[in-house]
Amino acid sequence: MKIVCATLNAKYIHTNLAIRYLKAYVQPQFAVEIAEYTIKDQAMSIVTDLYQKKPDVIGFSCYIWNIDETIKVMKMLKKIDPHITIVAGGPEVSYDVRQWLETVPEFDFIVIGEGEETFKQLLWQLEGARDFRSVHGLAFREDGKIIINPQRNKINLADMPSPYRFQEDVPHLAKRVTYIETSRGCPFSCQFCLSSIEVGVRYFDREKIKEDIRYLMKHGARTIKFVDRTFNISRSYAMEMFQFLIDEHVPGTVFQFEITADIMRPEVIEFLNKEAPPGLFRFEIGVQSTNDEVNRLVMRKQNFAKLTRTVTLVKQGGKIAQHLDLIAGLPEEDYTSFRKTFNDVFALRPEELQLGFLKMLRGTGLRLRAPEYGYVFMDHAPYEVLKNNVLSFDDIIRIKQVEDVLEKYWNDHRMDETIDYLVTHVFPTPFDFFQAFGTYWDEQGWARIGHQLEDLFRRLYAFLQATQIEQVPIIEALMKYDYLKNQKHKPRKPWWEEKIAKEERTIVYRQLLENPLLLGEPFAALELEEKELFKHTVMEIIPIDIDHYVKTKEVRNTKTVMVAYFDPMQRKTAIFSAPFSLFAHPAKK
């Protein structure tokens, strides 16, 4: 019996842990071939590849992001060869099972919930007596009637075989995200999340996990993401794992965790700030809303003051990047309340702030209570909210405009100084800036066309001019600083129009060649010859003291020479500056 476990990942760099658990669990009695694709692959290409493997059984791992494309593939396979047995599993098909079997005849079997033991028993029955009623956690049709067997007891995770040691995965470890699981379940009851359905938290064997991580690092894994819903629910466990990773990590490896920030003790953060190498850890923190009543309605316990303390202490440590999540569309959170939530969280200046929209997942308490809050949502995956009793579709459109420019202009960190100045000194709140710019972006039709880096700067500048903001000269200076600072080599043509008079440029370069100390000792230490100076630098004259601003965030209106040096060997950029008066009046030096 030829068995294939397949899935369609959201991106090529992702790997699917579920099908690897199935493969590990059914060995050695059954041999399983893993087949991974992406949702962007052509369905015909996927079907062709799967068909050529000549499978008897194909198990598909199904999620909200791949269910539609997965069903297309299944339907085509069944038309080509009706004898292929199709097994569906995963969170998307574990709920509303009867509806799935009624609407998708290509599903021969659905594995409900935790699937390893169920899948193994199903394979035994397919090869043997075909007594499918004896397999707990299985749904199927029998003589045209839908049969849904009782779910099985949870597996003892300590006895689970490792899904991380397949030889065929080794060549890909350095290029993809490796997902690792040290526990299952969640202690919380957030009504929008599937994890709330499973009561309690179960742990895998710690020493086995450590051995797996050693193996993964030894064989080249560079990004290892823990999929535990709340990694730090047990302080002692989290501390043990943090210490292990600090002690035994391979340089260049990054570990990502989902943590609950308001339960993290200050001493844990102090330990990480002191002991963890910079860049080793990355935290993902679900905030979702700062409105206490909204959190109460979704049975979410959160102390935002303690969360703020954690995020602030971690940020002060400067070693761990933080990704914070918000959800628009939660019960009774209208546009004004969400604006406050956004501003509360943006004030923490996380390295990334993800603005997502509520998805009414099958099986969640919130989907069951949707009529209570007037929810209207997509009929198909990902079941995203379209409106509710306090948030109109017009509001959703506006918040999506915010999401678009937030991703481009904050999360990608192309112009940190510029955006920080805009949200602090120009617009009433951060949300108001992103909303105003996002609306303008949408009105210009830019959401429907691509962009280069220079386009992002030009479009922001166009928005500032259209809005008639009086601080445009200051913002333009900061934009030039951000643009030059983030380049790895000298740009062929910057985004701005040349404004420096030829005589001013000549004065500056002539005097820098004569006296490089005008830009300070670090610049003089470069010992640039005339050819190198012109080849590897960009010079701009701006209206503010940029060095003073970057250090103090205080604007000092001083005509300033700013020089960016692009190191051709290290591919790094250094910014130097000095008052223009030093160059304009060399006799006064």
C-alpha positions in Angstrom: 0.0 0.0 0.0 1.6 3.3 -1.2 0.9 6.1 1.3 1.5 9.8 0.7 1.0 12.5 3.3 0.6 15.9 1.6 -0.1 19.5 2.3 -0.1 22.9 0.7 1.9 25.4 2.7 1.3 29.1 2.7 5.0 29.8 1.6 7.9 27.7 0.3 9.9 28.4 3.5 7.3 26.8 5.7 7.3 23.2 6.7 4.4 21.1 7.9 4.9 19.4 11.2 1.6 17.5 11.3 2.4 15.2 8.3 5.8 14.5 9.8 4.2 13.4 13.0 2.0 11.0 11.0 5.0 9.6 9.1 7.0 9.1 12.3 4.1 7.6 14.2 3.1 4.9 11.6 6.6 3.7 11.1 7.9 1.0 10.8 4.6 -0.7 10.1 3.8 1.7 7.2 6.1 3.7 4.9 4.9 7.2 4.2 6.2 9.6 1.6 5.9 13.3 2.4 4.8 15.7 -0.4 4.7 19.5 0.3 3.6 22.2 -2.1 2.4 25.8 -1.7 -0.9 27.4 -2.3 0.6 29.4 -5.2 1.5 26.2 -7.1 -0.7 25.3 -10.0 -3.3 22.7 -9.0 -2.5 20.7 -12.2 1.2 20.6 -11.3 0.4 19.3 -7.8 -2.1 16.7 -9.2 0.5 15.5 -11.7 3.2 15.1 -9.1 0.9 13.2 -6.7 -0.5 11.0 -9.4 3.0 10.0 -10.6 3.8 8.8 -7.1 1.1 6.1 -7.7 -0.4 6.4 -4.3 -3.1 4.1 -2.8 -3.8 6.5 0.1 -3.2 10.3 0.2 -3.6 12.1 3.5 -4.1 15.9 3.3 -3.3 18.3 6.1 -6.0 21.0 5.9 -6.0 24.6 7.3 -7.9 27.8 6.5 -5.2 29.0 4.2 -5.1 25.8 2.0 -8.5 24.2 2.2 -9.9 25.7 -1.1 -6.8 24.7 -3.1 -6.6 21.4 -1.4 -10.2 20.5 -2.4 -9.4 21.5 -6.0 -6.5 19.0 -6.0 -8.6 16.3 -4.4 -11.4 16.7 -6.9 -9.0 16.4 -9.8 -7.3 13.3 -8.4 -10.6 11.6 -7.8 -11.6 12.2 -11.4 -8.4 10.8 -12.7 -8.3 7.8 -10.4 -11.4 7.2 -8.2 -9.6 4.3 -6.4 -7.2 6.6 -4.6 -8.3 6.8 -0.9 -8.4 10.5 0.2 -8.0 11.2 3.9 -8.4 14.7 5.3 -7.2 15.9 8.6 -6.2 19.1 10.4 -8.0 21.9 12.2 -10.0 23.1 9.3 -11.9 19.7 8.8 -12.0 18.6 12.5 -15.2 20.7 13.1 -18.5 20.7 11.2 -17.4 17.2 10.1 -20.9 16.2 8.9 -21.1 19.3 6.7 -17.7 18.5 5.1 -18.7 14.9 4.3 -22.0 16.2 2.9 -20.5 18.8 0.7 -17.2 17.3 -0.4 -17.8 13.7 -1.7 -14.1 13.4 -2.5 -13.3 13.1 1.2 -13.3 9.3 1.9 -12.3 9.8 5.5 -11.8 12.6 8.0 -9.4 12.3 10.9 -10.8 14.4 13.7 -8.5 16.2 16.1 -5.2 14.7 17.2 -4.6 12.4 14.3 -1.5 10.2 14.8 -3.2 7.1 16.4 -6.4 7.5 14.4 -4.4 7.6 11.1 -2.4 4.5 12.1 -5.5 2.5 12.9 -7.1 3.6 9.7 -4.2 2.3 7.7 -4.4 -1.0 9.5 -8.1 -1.3 8.6 -7.5 -0.2 5.0 -5.0 -3.1 4.7 -7.1 -5.5 6.7 -10.6 -6.0 7.9 -11.9 -2.5 6.9 -13.8 -2.2 10.2 -13.8 1.6 10.2 -16.4 1.8 13.0 -13.7 0.5 15.4 -11.4 3.5 14.7 -12.0 6.3 17.2 -11.7 9.9 15.9 -12.7 8.8 12.4 -15.6 10.0 10.2 -16.6 8.4 6.9 -19.6 7.2 4.9 -21.1 3.7 5.1 -23.8 2.7 2.6 -24.5 6.4 2.0 -24.8 7.1 5.7 -22.4 9.4 7.5 -20.7 7.8 10.5 -18.8 9.9 13.0 -17.0 7.8 15.6 -16.3 9.1 19.1 -13.0 11.0 19.5 -10.2 9.1 21.1 -8.3 9.8 24.3 -5.3 12.1 24.0 -1.9 10.6 23.1 0.8 10.3 25.7 3.2 12.9 24.3 6.2 11.5 26.2 6.0 8.4 24.0 5.8 10.2 20.7 8.5 9.4 18.1 10.5 12.3 16.7 9.2 13.9 13.5 12.5 16.0 13.1 15.0 13.4 11.8 14.0 12.4 8.3 17.0 12.3 6.0 15.0 13.9 3.2 14.5 17.1 5.3 18.2 17.7 6.0 19.1 19.5 2.7 16.3 22.0 3.4 16.8 22.8 7.0 19.0 25.9 6.4 16.5 27.4 3.9 13.2 26.8 5.7 11.5 27.5 9.0 11.6 24.5 11.2 8.6 24.2 13.5 9.0 22.4 16.8 6.4 21.5 19.5 7.2 21.0 23.1 3.6 21.0 24.4 0.0 20.8 23.2 -3.0 22.6 24.5 -3.5 26.1 26.0 -4.5 27.1 29.6 -6.6 30.0 28.3 -10.2 30.1 26.9 -10.1 32.9 24.2 -13.3 32.3 22.3 -11.8 33.2 18.9 -9.0 30.6 19.1 -9.2 26.9 18.4 -6.6 26.2 21.1 -9.2 27.2 23.8 -11.2 24.0 22.9 -8.5 21.7 24.3 -8.4 21.8 28.1 -5.0 21.7 29.8 -1.5 21.6 28.6 0.5 18.4 27.9 4.2 18.3 27.5 6.6 16.2 25.4 9.7 14.6 27.0 12.1 17.5 27.6 15.3 15.5 27.1 14.0 14.1 23.8 13.2 17.7 22.7 16.6 18.9 23.6 18.2 16.0 21.6 16.0 16.9 18.6 17.1 20.6 18.8 20.7 19.5 18.9 20.2 17.4 15.9 18.4 20.2 14.0 21.1 22.7 14.7 23.9 20.2 13.8 22.3 19.6 10.5 21.9 23.3 9.6 18.5 24.6 10.9 18.7 28.3 11.2 15.2 29.4 12.1 13.4 27.3 14.7 9.9 28.3 15.7 8.2 26.8 18.7 4.5 26.3 18.0 3.5 26.0 21.7 0.5 28.3 22.3 1.9 29.7 25.5 5.6 28.8 25.8 6.0 30.5 29.2 3.0 29.1 31.0 5.4 27.1 33.2 8.1 29.5 34.4 10.4 26.7 35.4 10.0 24.9 32.1 10.6 28.1 30.1 13.7 29.0 32.2 15.1 25.5 31.7 14.6 25.7 27.9 15.9 29.3 27.7 19.1 28.2 29.5 19.5 25.2 27.3 19.2 27.2 24.1 21.6 29.9 25.4 24.2 27.3 26.4 24.0 25.1 23.3 22.8 27.2 20.4 24.8 27.3 17.2 25.7 30.9 16.2 23.3 32.1 13.5 20.3 30.2 14.8 17.2 32.1 15.8 14.5 30.7 18.1 10.9 32.1 18.0 8.3 31.7 20.7 4.7 32.6 21.3 4.7 34.0 24.8 2.0 35.5 27.1 3.7 38.7 28.2 1.6 39.7 31.2 2.6 36.5 33.1 6.3 36.8 32.4 8.2 37.6 35.6 10.7 40.5 35.6 13.4 38.2 36.8 13.0 36.1 33.7 13.4 39.1 31.5 16.4 40.3 33.5 18.0 36.8 33.0 17.4 37.0 29.3 18.7 40.6 29.0 21.8 39.5 30.8 22.5 36.1 29.4 21.0 35.8 25.9 23.1 36.7 22.9 21.6 39.4 20.8 19.3 38.1 18.1 19.0 34.5 19.5 15.4 34.9 20.6 12.3 36.4 19.0 9.0 36.8 20.9 5.5 36.8 19.4 2.9 38.4 21.7 -0.8 38.3 21.1 -2.3 41.5 22.5 -5.5 41.5 20.3 -7.2 44.3 22.2 -6.5 46.6 25.2 -10.3 47.1 25.8 -11.0 45.2 29.1 -14.7 44.8 28.2 -13.9 43.3 24.8 -11.4 40.9 26.4 -14.0 39.9 28.9 -16.5 39.1 26.2 -14.1 36.7 24.5 -13.0 35.2 27.9 -9.5 36.6 27.5 -7.6 37.4 30.7 -5.0 40.1 30.1 -3.3 42.6 32.3 -2.1 45.3 29.9 -0.1 47.1 32.5 2.0 44.0 33.1 2.2 43.3 29.4 3.5 46.8 28.9 6.1 46.2 31.6 7.3 43.0 29.9 7.5 44.5 26.4 9.3 47.6 27.7 11.9 45.6 29.7 12.6 43.3 26.8 12.9 46.3 24.4 15.3 48.1 26.9 17.4 44.9 26.9 17.9 45.4 23.1 18.5 41.7 22.5 15.1 40.2 21.6 12.9 41.4 18.7 9.2 41.5 19.5 6.2 40.9 17.2 2.9 42.0 18.6 -0.5 41.1 17.2 -3.9 42.9 17.1 -7.3 41.7 16.0 -9.8 44.0 14.5 -13.4 42.9 14.7 -13.7 41.5 18.2 -17.1 41.8 19.9 -18.1 45.4 20.8 -14.8 46.9 19.7 -15.9 49.7 17.4 -13.6 51.8 15.2 -12.9 54.3 18.0 -12.1 51.6 20.5 -9.8 49.9 18.0 -8.1 53.2 17.3 -7.3 53.3 21.0 -6.1 49.7 21.0 -3.7 50.4 18.1 -2.3 53.6 19.8 -1.9 51.8 23.1 0.2 49.1 21.5 2.1 51.2 19.0 3.3 53.4 21.9 5.4 50.4 22.9 7.2 50.7 19.5 7.4 46.9 18.8 9.7 45.8 16.1 6.6 44.4 14.3 3.0 45.2 14.8 0.6 42.9 12.9 -2.9 44.1 12.4 -5.1 41.1 11.6 -8.8 40.7 11.2 -11.0 38.4 13.2 -11.5 35.0 11.6 -14.6 33.1 12.6 -12.9 29.7 12.8 -15.0 26.5 12.8 -15.4 25.1 16.3 -14.7 28.3 18.2 -17.1 29.7 20.8 -17.2 33.1 19.0 -18.5 31.5 15.7 -21.2 29.7 17.7 -22.2 33.0 19.2 -21.9 35.0 16.0 -25.6 36.1 15.8 -25.4 37.6 19.3 -23.0 40.3 17.9 -24.5 40.6 14.5 -21.5 39.0 12.7 -21.4 38.8 9.0 -18.4 36.9 7.7 -17.0 35.1 4.7 -18.7 31.8 3.9 -15.4 30.4 2.7 -12.0 30.2 4.4 -10.5 32.1 6.0 -14.0 33.2 7.3 -12.9 36.7 7.9 -15.3 39.1 9.5 -17.1 41.6 7.1 -19.0 43.5 9.7 -20.8 43.2 13.1 -23.2 45.3 15.2 -20.6 48.0 16.0 -18.1 47.8 13.1 -19.4 48.5 9.6 -17.8 47.3 6.4 -16.8 50.9 5.8 -14.8 50.7 9.1 -13.2 47.4 8.0 -12.1 49.1 4.7 -10.5 51.9 6.6 -8.7 49.6 9.0 -7.4 47.6 6.1 -6.0 50.8 4.7 -4.1 51.2 8.0 -2.8 47.6 7.7 -1.5 48.2 4.2 0.8 51.1 5.0 1.7 49.8 8.5 3.2 46.8 6.9 5.2 48.7 4.3 6.3 51.7 6.4 6.7 50.4 10.0 7.2 46.6 10.0 9.8 46.7 7.2 11.7 49.4 9.0 12.6 51.4 5.9 12.2 54.8 7.6 12.1 54.5 11.4 13.2 58.0 12.2 10.7 59.5 9.7 7.7 57.5 10.9 8.6 58.1 14.6 8.7 61.8 13.9 5.4 61.8 12.0 3.5 59.9 14.7 5.0 61.8 17.5 5.1 65.4 16.3 2.9 65.8 13.2 -0.3 63.7 13.6 -2.5 63.5 16.7 -1.8 59.8 17.1 0.0 57.0 15.3 -3.3 55.6 14.1 -4.3 58.9 12.6 -1.1 59.0 10.5 -1.5 55.5 9.2 -5.2 56.0 8.6 -4.7 59.3 6.7 -1.8 57.9 4.6 -3.5 54.6 4.1 -6.6 56.4 2.8 -4.6 58.6 0.5 -2.6 55.5 -0.7 -5.9 53.7 -1.6 -7.3 56.8 -3.4 -4.2 57.0 -5.6 -4.7 53.4 -6.7 -1.3 52.4 -5.4 -2.7 49.3 -3.6 -3.2 47.8 -7.1 0.3 48.3 -8.4 3.7 47.2 -7.4 6.5 49.4 -5.9 10.2 49.8 -5.7 11.9 51.1 -2.5 12.2 54.6 -4.1 8.5 54.5 -4.8 7.7 54.2 -1.1 9.7 57.4 -0.4 8.2 59.3 -3.3 4.6 58.3 -2.3 5.1 59.3 1.3 6.5 62.6 0.1 3.6 63.2 -2.3 1.2 62.5 0.6 3.0 65.0 2.8 2.8 67.7 0.1 -0.9 66.9 -0.6 -1.6 67.2 3.1 0.2 70.6 3.3 2.2 69.6 6.4 4.3 72.6 7.5 7.2 70.4 8.7 7.9 68.9 5.3 11.5 70.2 5.2 12.3 68.4 8.5 10.5 65.2 7.4 12.3 65.3 4.0 15.6 65.5 5.9 14.7 62.5 8.0 13.6 60.6 4.9 16.9 61.2 3.2 18.7 60.0 6.4 16.6 56.8 6.6 17.0 56.1 2.9 20.8 56.5 2.9 21.3 54.7 6.2 19.5 51.6 5.0 21.4 51.2 1.7 24.1 48.6 1.4 25.8 50.4 -1.6 25.6 53.8 -3.2 22.2 54.3 -4.9 22.4 55.1 -8.6 19.6 57.6 -8.3 18.0 58.6 -5.0 14.3 59.2 -4.7 14.6 63.0 -4.3 15.2 65.7 -6.9 18.6 67.3 -6.7 18.5 70.6 -4.9 22.1 71.4 -3.9 23.7 74.2 -5.8 26.8 73.1 -7.7 29.0 75.7 -5.9 27.9 74.4 -2.4 28.7 70.8 -3.4 32.1 71.9 -4.7 32.8 73.8 -1.5 32.0 70.8 0.7 33.9 68.2 -1.2 37.0 70.4 -1.7 37.2 71.1 2.0 36.6 67.5 3.0 39.6 66.5 0.9 41.7 69.2 2.6 40.4 68.6 6.1 38.4 65.4 6.6 38.2 66.1 10.4 35.4 68.5 9.6 33.1 65.4 9.7 34.9 64.0 12.8 37.6 61.6 13.6 35.7 58.4 12.4 35.3 60.0 9.0 38.9 61.1 8.9 40.0 57.6 9.8 38.6 56.3 6.5 41.4 58.2 4.7 39.4 58.6 1.5 41.2 59.7 -1.6 39.4 62.0 -4.0 38.3 59.1 -6.3 36.9 57.1 -3.3 35.2 60.1 -1.9 33.2 60.7 -5.1 32.6 57.0 -5.8 31.5 55.8 -2.3 29.7 58.8 -0.8 26.5 60.8 -1.2 26.4 64.3 0.2 23.2 66.2 1.1 22.6 69.6 2.8 19.7 69.4 5.1 18.0 72.0 7.4 18.4 70.1 10.7 21.3 68.8 12.9 20.7 65.2 12.1 23.2 63.8 14.6 21.6 65.7 17.4 18.1 64.6 16.4 19.0 60.9 16.2 20.6 61.0 19.6 18.0 63.2 21.4 14.8 63.3 19.1 15.0 67.1 19.5 14.9 69.2 16.3 17.7 71.8 16.0 17.2 74.0 13.0 20.8 74.1 11.7 21.9 73.9 8.1 23.9 70.7 8.1 26.1 68.7 5.8 25.2 65.0 5.8 27.5 62.5 4.1 26.7 58.8 3.7 29.7 56.6 3.2 29.0 53.2 1.6 31.7 50.7 2.6 32.3 48.6 -0.5 33.9 45.8 1.4 31.5 45.4 4.4 28.5 46.6 2.5 27.5 48.9 5.3 26.6 52.5 5.5 27.9 55.2 7.9 26.3 58.6 8.2 28.5 61.6 9.1 27.4 65.2 9.6 28.6 68.7 10.6 27.2 72.3 10.5 27.4 73.7 7.0 28.8 76.9 8.5 32.1 75.1 9.0 32.3 74.6 5.2 30.9 77.9 4.1 33.3 79.9 6.2 36.5 77.9 6.3 38.4 80.9 7.7 36.4 80.7 10.9 37.3 77.0 11.6 
